[in-house]
Structure formats: C-alpha cells, structure tokens
Amino acid sequence: MRNLIKVAFLSSIITAAMVYVLLEWRPLRSELSRPPEVSWASSPSGATSPAGPAAAPLTDDERNNIEVYQKYSQGVVNITSTSVACCDFFLRPVPQSGMGSGAIIDAQGHIVTNFHVVQDAELLEVTLPNKTKHKARVVGTDPNNDLAVIQIDARTGLTPIPLGTSKGLQVGQKVLAIGNPFGLDRTMTTGIISALGRSIQAPNGRIIDDIIQTDASINHGNSGGPLLNNQGQIIGINTAIFSPNDTGNYGIGFAIPADTVRRIADELVRLGYVRHAYLSVDPRGLIPLADIRGLADALDVNTEGGLLVINVPPNGPLAEAGIREANRRVRVGNVVLPAGGDVILAIQGKNVNSFVELATEVDRYKPGERITVTVLRGNRKIDLQVTLQELPRQQR
C-alpha cells in the first residue's frame, strides 16, 4: 500500500513538471515561428533600406574579374592522377595520387594540361565543375614543352575556353589564373605579367623558352590550369613556380605561352604525338668545349665555346650538310681527346654551348625546314645549310 502511494505521488510530480515545461516552451517556439524583425533606415532619397552601410559599388576591374570568372571558370577541371610506386615493407606496390588542373579546349572533351600532371599515371580522373567524375585517357604528351592533352567522354558539362595568342603581350598587362590549388577547385587569382621571354627547365631537362612570368598567385594544384587575359582567352598554361625549398608561393609563377600550347595541342589531337626535328646526333657525339676549358690550344681551336663534333651519323642531316667529325686523337697529359672535327658554334645565329641548348634551338623548327648551322673549321667560321629530319618516335 505504501509503495502504491509513493508511485502515485511521483507520477503527479512528473506530470506537473511536464506541463510546466510545455507551457514554458510555447512562447519560445512561437518566437521562432515569427519572421525576424528588420530595422529600416531612410536613405537620402527617401527610400528605406536595411540598417548598416550600403555595399560599395563595383569597380570596372572588379566587374571584369567577375565576368571572366563566371563565363570561363566552368572550363577549368580538376585532374587526379594515380600511379604505382614500389614498394611497402611487404614489397607490395603502393598507389600514389597527385592533383592538377586542366583547361577544356573543345566540345569533344579534349583538355590541355601539363605533362608532369599526367606523367606515369596509371589512372586519370577528371572532375568537372558540376562535380561529375570521368575517367580520362591520354591523347598525347610532349615532355619537351611540359604539355599534354587528355580526353574525357562527357555529354554535358563541357565549357571550352577560347585559346588566345601570346603575341603582343606586354609586361604590366592584367592576367587571371584559375585552377585547383591544394584541391580548392576553381580558385581564381589575379595579377600582372611581370616578365616575358623567360626560360625554364622541363621535367626531361629540355629548356622551354618564351615563358610568361606572372605575380598572380600560383600554388601546388594550379599546374595545367589556364592563365587568362581580360577577355577570358588563354594566353598561357600555368606550369611552375619559383619556390626555394618548396616553402610556398613567392609571387613568381611561370606559364607556357599560348602560341606554343596551340602548336603542340593541335599536333597531339591530330597525330597523338608531336613531330620534333633533330640533327641525328646524340650527346655522345659531341664534346662541349666549356667542359674541357683550357685545352683549346691542344685541340688547335681558337674558341672555348661551342660543341666539338666527335661523330657524325651517316645519312643524317649533319652528314648530308658536310659537317666533319674528329679525324685524329691528341694526348694532353694522361688524357686522349678527339680532334680535327668541326665545332658547332650556333644554330640560326644563336650560340649553343651544350647539347641541351643545341636540342632546344633545333626544336624550334619543324622537320623538313632548312636552318643555318655555323661551325668553326680550321679556325674559320662557315655557315652550312642543314635540312632537319623528323625525330624517330622511338627516341621521343
């Protein structure tokens, strides 16, 4: 009986508490259901507006930035590459992933990016601005210019960005960079062209000339993204930054010029590879005189620059042009050096002092074109006309 009384007493207390809580919450729920009250202030014209400072009007430059971003940021994609490295503790392959950017260049799903973004990738995935993901295939690559073209099969979501020209660019001109730095998709930064005609080294060691330098902020993940002018045209493809010890952005970024991009991308889409010219000579057939500085007298040449020709491959451009290879050997102390060959001094008037410089200059021209090669023969300069051949595909 006592237990029943206790239970009845506790039940009455709980019931009273619940009623109290419900009554207390009604006003709060009622307040939440009301639209918030807004305080209005009169403007000088007599109209009313929300209290607080009015939004500042946009400048012409801001409107231009917004217009370019809204119109062409949809053409910038995020590229994720997956490669396989060896190995973990149990000697199992370890997948590694990287990220970069790309620019859609046509309605067929072709995307231009950097070679180093897709290099050694076992799997490529492209994320469009509408968040759809697509597997991509490599159409072709050009390591010499750090460029590649990939393609996706997407029926919607493709917004090509017009490819402009890098001719006539000027230092001080405004540029906009759009990319995916650190995976933050479609980030835009602005700046100016801070220098033109720079040279940087491609991943394979070749020199890329006519590079655009910009102070627009470019970071990891921006590689392969477009550098745009104020019309929204691609004037370059962002490829590298100057960052000592990989410590971050120093306001010095580099972009491959649009005219190079157009030439390379056109051949990659059309042929799947780039037709490179060559002289049919490799580094083993040349000695940079700068590497044996001080021995010029022993070789009987009056220059310490240029490339001494040791071997001329038969039936190649150099042989057909009559360039002579070494025909004797000279002992200098304990070293035996080839001598008697021509010394290549310049290509089309541009001095060359290493095989990389020679290959870079030749790469400016197309197979079948004739170029002037200046050589030193018997301490006399001679200009020879050389018809360039196409680099065999197995040597690319």
C-alpha positions as CSV (number, residue, x, y, z in Angstrom):
1,M,0.0,0.0,0.0
2,R,2.8,2.4,0.9
3,N,4.5,1.6,-2.4
4,L,1.3,2.5,-4.4
5,I,1.1,5.8,-2.6
6,K,4.8,6.6,-3.4
7,V,4.2,5.7,-7.1
8,A,1.1,7.9,-7.3
9,F,3.0,10.8,-5.6
10,L,5.9,10.5,-8.0
11,S,3.6,10.3,-11.0
12,S,1.9,13.5,-10.0
13,I,5.2,15.4,-9.7
14,I,6.4,14.2,-13.1
15,T,3.1,15.2,-14.7
16,A,3.2,18.7,-13.2
17,A,6.8,19.1,-14.4
18,M,6.0,18.1,-18.0
19,V,3.1,20.6,-18.1
20,Y,5.3,23.3,-16.8
21,V,8.0,22.6,-19.4
22,L,5.4,22.6,-22.3
23,L,4.0,25.9,-21.1
24,E,7.4,27.4,-20.9
25,W,8.4,26.3,-24.4
26,R,5.3,27.6,-26.1
27,P,6.5,31.2,-26.2
28,L,9.9,30.2,-27.5
29,R,8.5,28.1,-30.3
30,S,6.1,30.9,-31.1
31,E,9.0,33.4,-31.3
32,L,10.9,31.1,-33.6
33,S,8.0,30.9,-36.0
34,R,7.8,34.6,-36.4
35,P,9.9,36.2,-39.2
36,P,12.8,38.3,-37.7
37,E,12.1,41.9,-37.3
38,V,14.2,44.2,-39.5
39,S,15.2,47.7,-38.6
40,W,14.9,50.1,-41.5
41,A,16.6,53.4,-42.1
42,S,15.8,56.1,-44.5
43,S,18.2,56.7,-47.4
44,P,19.0,60.2,-48.6
45,S,16.5,59.7,-51.4
46,G,13.7,58.9,-49.0
47,A,13.7,55.2,-49.8
48,T,14.1,52.7,-47.0
49,S,16.8,50.0,-46.7
50,P,18.2,47.6,-44.1
51,A,20.3,49.4,-41.4
52,G,24.0,49.3,-41.9
53,P,26.4,50.6,-44.6
54,A,25.4,50.1,-48.2
55,A,27.5,47.8,-50.4
56,A,30.3,49.6,-52.2
57,P,29.8,49.9,-56.0
58,L,32.0,47.5,-58.1
59,T,34.9,49.0,-60.0
60,D,35.3,48.3,-63.7
61,D,38.2,46.0,-62.9
62,E,36.1,44.0,-60.4
63,R,33.3,43.7,-62.9
64,N,35.8,42.4,-65.5
65,N,37.1,39.8,-63.0
66,I,33.6,38.6,-62.1
67,E,32.6,38.4,-65.8
68,V,35.6,36.3,-66.8
69,Y,35.2,34.0,-63.8
70,Q,31.5,33.4,-64.3
71,K,32.0,32.8,-68.0
72,Y,35.0,30.6,-68.1
73,S,35.7,29.0,-64.7
74,Q,33.4,26.2,-65.8
75,G,36.0,25.3,-68.4
76,V,38.6,24.5,-65.7
77,V,38.8,20.9,-64.4
78,N,40.4,19.1,-61.5
79,I,42.7,16.2,-62.6
80,T,43.6,13.4,-60.2
81,S,46.3,11.0,-61.2
82,T,47.1,7.7,-59.6
83,S,50.4,6.0,-60.1
84,V,52.1,2.9,-58.6
85,A,55.3,3.1,-56.6
86,C,57.4,0.3,-55.2
87,C,57.2,-0.8,-52.5
88,D,56.0,-1.1,-48.9
89,F,57.5,-3.2,-46.2
90,F,56.0,-6.3,-47.7
91,L,57.2,-5.5,-51.2
92,R,53.7,-4.7,-52.3
93,P,53.0,-1.9,-54.9
94,V,51.9,1.4,-53.3
95,P,49.4,3.6,-55.1
96,Q,50.2,7.3,-55.1
97,S,48.0,10.1,-56.1
98,G,48.5,13.7,-57.3
99,M,46.4,16.6,-58.4
100,G,46.5,19.2,-61.0
101,S,44.3,21.4,-63.2
102,G,43.4,21.5,-66.9
103,A,41.5,23.6,-69.4
104,I,38.8,22.3,-71.7
105,I,39.7,23.3,-75.3
106,D,36.8,21.9,-77.4
107,A,33.4,20.3,-77.3
108,Q,34.9,16.8,-77.9
109,G,36.3,16.7,-74.3
110,H,39.9,17.5,-75.1
111,I,41.7,19.0,-72.1
112,V,45.2,20.6,-72.2
113,T,47.3,20.3,-69.1
114,N,51.0,19.8,-68.0
115,F,53.0,16.7,-68.9
116,H,54.1,16.4,-65.3
117,V,50.5,16.3,-64.1
118,V,49.8,13.1,-66.0
119,Q,53.4,11.6,-66.0
120,D,53.5,7.9,-65.1
121,A,49.8,7.9,-64.3
122,E,48.1,4.5,-64.2
123,L,44.7,6.1,-63.8
124,L,43.4,9.6,-64.6
125,E,40.2,11.1,-63.3
126,V,38.7,14.4,-64.2
127,T,36.2,16.2,-62.0
128,L,34.1,18.8,-63.8
129,P,32.7,21.9,-62.1
130,N,29.3,20.2,-61.9
131,K,31.0,17.6,-59.6
132,T,30.7,14.7,-62.1
133,K,33.8,12.5,-62.4
134,H,35.1,11.0,-65.6
135,K,37.9,8.6,-66.5
136,A,40.4,10.3,-68.9
137,R,42.7,8.9,-71.5
138,V,46.0,10.4,-72.6
139,V,45.8,11.6,-76.2
140,G,49.4,12.5,-76.3
141,T,52.3,14.2,-74.4
142,D,55.2,16.5,-75.2
143,P,57.7,16.3,-72.3
144,N,60.0,18.9,-74.1
145,N,57.4,21.6,-73.5
146,D,55.7,20.0,-70.4
147,L,52.4,19.8,-72.2
148,A,49.8,17.0,-72.6
149,V,46.3,16.6,-74.0
150,I,43.8,14.2,-72.3
151,Q,40.2,13.4,-73.2
152,I,37.0,12.6,-71.4
153,D,33.7,11.2,-72.7
154,A,31.2,13.7,-71.3
155,R,28.0,14.7,-73.0
156,T,27.3,17.6,-70.7
157,G,29.2,20.0,-68.5
158,L,31.8,20.9,-71.2
159,T,32.6,24.6,-71.4
160,P,35.6,25.2,-73.8
161,I,37.8,28.2,-73.0
162,P,39.0,30.1,-76.1
163,L,42.7,29.8,-76.9
164,G,44.2,33.3,-77.5
165,T,47.7,34.3,-78.6
166,S,50.8,35.1,-76.7
167,K,52.0,37.5,-79.4
168,G,51.9,41.2,-78.4
169,L,51.7,40.5,-74.7
170,Q,53.2,43.3,-72.5
171,V,54.7,43.5,-69.1
172,G,52.1,45.1,-66.8
173,Q,49.1,43.5,-68.6
174,K,46.5,42.1,-66.2
175,V,46.1,38.3,-66.1
176,L,43.8,35.9,-64.2
177,A,44.8,32.4,-63.1
178,I,42.1,29.7,-62.4
179,G,43.0,26.3,-61.0
180,N,42.7,24.0,-58.1
181,P,45.5,24.9,-55.6
182,F,45.7,22.3,-52.8
183,G,42.4,20.8,-54.2
184,L,40.4,24.0,-53.7
185,D,38.6,23.8,-57.0
186,R,38.2,26.7,-59.4
187,T,40.2,29.2,-57.4
188,M,40.9,32.5,-59.2
189,T,43.8,34.8,-58.5
190,T,44.8,37.9,-60.4
191,G,48.0,39.7,-61.1
192,I,50.0,41.1,-64.0
193,I,52.6,39.8,-66.5
194,S,55.8,40.6,-64.6
195,A,58.2,39.5,-67.3
196,L,58.4,37.9,-70.7
197,G,60.9,35.7,-72.5
198,R,61.9,33.7,-69.5
199,S,63.4,30.2,-69.8
200,I,62.7,27.3,-67.5
201,Q,63.7,23.6,-67.5
202,A,61.2,21.0,-68.5
203,P,61.0,17.7,-66.4
204,N,63.1,15.9,-69.0
205,G,65.9,18.6,-68.8
206,R,65.0,20.5,-72.0
207,I,64.8,24.2,-71.9
208,I,61.4,25.9,-72.6
209,D,61.8,29.4,-73.9
210,D,59.5,32.4,-74.2
211,I,57.9,31.6,-70.9
212,I,55.5,34.1,-69.3
213,Q,56.3,35.2,-65.8
214,T,53.4,36.4,-63.6
215,D,52.8,37.5,-60.0
216,A,49.3,36.0,-59.9
217,S,49.3,33.6,-57.0
218,I,50.0,30.0,-58.3
219,N,50.4,27.1,-55.9
220,H,50.5,23.3,-56.0
221,G,47.5,22.1,-57.9
222,N,47.5,25.1,-60.3
223,S,49.7,23.2,-62.7
224,G,47.9,22.8,-66.0
225,G,45.4,25.5,-65.4
226,P,44.9,28.5,-67.7
227,L,46.3,31.9,-67.5
228,L,43.7,34.3,-69.0
229,N,43.7,37.8,-70.3
230,N,40.9,40.3,-69.5
231,Q,38.8,38.8,-72.4
232,G,38.9,35.3,-70.9
233,Q,41.2,33.9,-73.5
234,I,44.0,31.5,-72.7
235,I,47.4,33.2,-73.1
236,G,49.3,30.6,-71.2
237,I,49.2,27.3,-69.3
238,N,50.5,27.6,-65.7
239,T,53.3,25.2,-65.2
240,A,55.8,26.1,-62.4
241,I,56.5,28.5,-59.5
242,F,59.7,29.8,-58.1
243,S,59.7,28.5,-54.5
244,P,63.1,27.9,-52.8
245,N,63.0,24.8,-50.6
246,D,59.4,24.2,-51.6
247,T,58.3,26.7,-48.9
248,G,55.3,28.3,-50.7
249,N,54.4,30.9,-53.3
250,Y,56.8,33.8,-53.7
251,G,54.8,35.7,-56.3
252,I,56.8,34.3,-59.2
253,G,54.9,31.9,-61.4
254,F,55.5,30.7,-65.0
255,A,53.2,29.8,-67.8
256,I,53.8,28.2,-71.2
257,P,52.8,30.7,-73.9
258,A,49.5,30.2,-75.8
259,D,51.2,30.0,-79.2
260,T,53.3,27.1,-78.1
261,V,50.2,25.5,-76.5
262,R,48.3,25.8,-79.8
263,R,51.1,24.3,-81.9
264,I,51.6,21.4,-79.5
265,A,47.9,20.7,-78.8
266,D,47.0,20.7,-82.4
267,E,49.5,18.0,-83.3
268,L,48.7,16.0,-80.2
269,V,45.0,16.0,-81.1
270,R,45.6,15.3,-84.8
271,L,48.5,12.8,-84.6
272,G,48.8,11.7,-81.0
273,Y,52.4,12.9,-80.8
274,V,54.5,16.0,-81.7
275,R,56.7,15.9,-84.7
276,H,60.1,17.1,-83.5
277,A,63.1,18.0,-85.7
278,Y,66.5,16.7,-85.0
279,L,70.1,16.6,-86.3
280,S,70.6,12.8,-85.8
281,V,73.4,13.4,-83.3
282,D,73.3,12.5,-79.6
283,P,75.3,13.8,-76.6
284,R,77.9,11.1,-77.1
285,G,78.8,12.5,-80.5
286,L,79.6,16.0,-79.1
287,I,82.0,17.5,-76.6
288,P,81.1,20.8,-75.0
289,L,84.4,22.8,-75.1
290,A,83.2,24.6,-71.9
291,D,83.7,21.2,-70.2
292,I,87.3,21.0,-71.2
293,R,88.2,24.6,-70.8
294,G,91.9,25.4,-71.1
295,L,92.5,22.6,-73.6
296,A,91.5,24.6,-76.7
297,D,95.1,25.2,-77.7
298,A,95.9,21.4,-77.6
299,L,92.9,20.8,-79.9
300,D,94.1,23.6,-82.2
301,V,90.8,25.6,-81.9
302,N,90.7,29.3,-81.1
303,T,87.4,29.1,-79.1
304,E,86.3,27.8,-75.7
305,G,82.7,27.8,-76.6
306,G,80.6,25.5,-78.9
307,L,80.4,21.8,-79.4
308,L,83.3,19.7,-80.8
309,V,81.9,17.1,-83.2
310,I,83.3,13.7,-82.5
311,N,81.0,11.5,-84.6
312,V,78.6,12.3,-87.5
313,P,75.9,9.6,-88.0
314,P,75.8,8.5,-91.7
315,N,72.8,9.6,-93.8
316,G,71.7,12.1,-91.2
317,P,71.3,15.9,-91.6
318,L,74.8,16.7,-90.4
319,A,76.4,14.2,-92.8
320,E,74.3,15.5,-95.7
321,A,75.4,19.1,-94.9
322,G,79.0,18.1,-94.9
323,I,79.8,18.6,-91.3
324,R,83.1,16.9,-90.4
325,E,83.8,14.6,-87.4
326,A,87.0,14.1,-85.5
327,N,89.8,12.5,-87.5
328,R,92.6,12.2,-85.1
329,R,93.4,12.0,-81.4
330,V,95.5,14.3,-79.2
331,R,97.2,13.3,-75.9
332,V,97.0,16.0,-73.2
333,G,98.9,14.7,-70.2
334,N,97.1,11.5,-69.3
335,V,94.0,12.3,-71.4
336,V,93.4,11.4,-75.0
337,L,91.0,13.7,-76.8
338,P,89.4,13.5,-80.3
339,A,90.4,16.4,-82.6
340,G,90.1,17.7,-86.1
341,G,86.3,17.8,-86.2
342,D,84.1,20.9,-86.8
343,V,83.0,22.9,-83.8
344,I,79.3,23.8,-83.9
345,L,79.0,27.4,-82.7
346,A,75.5,28.5,-83.4
347,I,72.0,27.5,-84.8
348,Q,70.4,30.2,-86.8
349,G,72.8,32.7,-85.2
350,K,72.0,31.6,-81.6
351,N,75.1,30.4,-79.8
352,V,75.0,26.9,-78.4
353,N,77.4,25.6,-75.7
354,S,75.7,22.4,-74.6
355,F,73.7,19.5,-76.1
356,V,70.6,20.8,-74.3
357,E,71.0,24.2,-75.9
358,L,71.5,22.6,-79.3
359,A,68.4,20.4,-79.0
360,T,66.3,23.3,-77.7
361,E,67.2,25.5,-80.6
362,V,66.6,22.7,-83.1
363,D,63.2,22.0,-81.5
364,R,62.0,25.5,-82.6
365,Y,61.8,24.3,-86.1
366,K,59.8,21.6,-88.0
367,P,61.1,18.5,-89.8
368,G,62.0,19.4,-93.4
369,E,62.9,23.0,-92.6
370,R,66.4,24.3,-93.5
371,I,68.4,26.0,-90.9
372,T,71.9,27.6,-90.8
373,V,74.5,25.9,-88.7
374,T,77.6,27.9,-88.0
375,V,80.7,25.8,-87.5
376,L,84.4,26.5,-86.8
377,R,86.6,24.6,-89.3
378,G,90.3,25.1,-89.2
379,N,89.8,28.3,-87.2
380,R,87.5,29.7,-89.9
381,K,83.7,30.2,-89.4
382,I,81.5,28.6,-92.0
383,D,77.7,28.7,-92.4
384,L,76.2,25.4,-93.6
385,Q,72.6,24.8,-94.6
386,V,71.1,21.8,-92.8
387,T,67.7,20.2,-93.7
388,L,66.2,18.9,-90.5
389,Q,64.8,15.3,-90.2
390,E,61.9,14.1,-88.1
391,L,62.9,12.6,-84.7
392,P,62.0,8.9,-84.8
393,R,59.1,8.1,-82.5
394,Q,61.2,5.5,-80.5
395,Q,63.5,8.3,-79.5
396,R,60.8,10.7,-78.2
